[in-house]
Amino acid sequence: MSDKNEGDSLNTNNGEGPLKGSYIFPNGDRYEGECSRSACGATVRSGVGKHTSASGIIYTGEWHEDKMHGRGTLQHPSGAQYKGEFKDNMYHGTGTYTFPDGSVYKGHFHNNRLEGDGSFISADGLVWTGEFHSKAALALKLQHKL
């Protein structure tokens, strides 16, 4: 975040609590939220904030050392959305991914990949449950509505 433009602001809150900032990056991205100073003195996103990319991707949630880390929501212009846990800018932990067609995966993620127990709900309402491993999902069970 050290490449901020003129007009960006930083509120130090008189040395108490997290810093609050509003930044416009050279590429047109914007960030509003909490930040801190790194060991080398650079300002980094840390705490809770909202980052809007010039291409329309919006992340709202927790940051740690300038990375999406903790709970948050990532929205894409296509309508796709991930809501859940992040680690080092990746989907990691439990979360829900909604695809542009309205289908939904709820379950575990590891390094941006579907990994572990989860359920997939198709756009027409069919529910598949089982273990997911990246692009493979062998032996899923279809739930029937009675």
SULQUIBEL-V909196 format. One line per field, one symbol per residue. ss: DSSP state (h for helix, s for strand, l for the rest). burial: I if it has 24 or more other ideal C-beta (glycine too) atoms within 12 Angstrom, else O. Layout:
ss = ???
burial = ???
This chain:
ss = lllsllllssslhhhlllsssssssllllsssssssslllllsssssssssslllllsssssssllssssssssslllllsssssssllssssssssslllllsssssssllssssssssslllllsssssssllsllllssslll
burial = IOOIOOOOOIOOOOOOOIIIIIIOOOOOIIIIIIIIOOOOOOIIIIIIIIIIOOOOIIIIIIIIIIIIIIIIIIIOOOOIIIIIIIIOIOIIIIIIIIOOOOOIIIIIIOOOOIIOOIIIIOOOOOOIOOOIOOOOIOOIOOOOOO
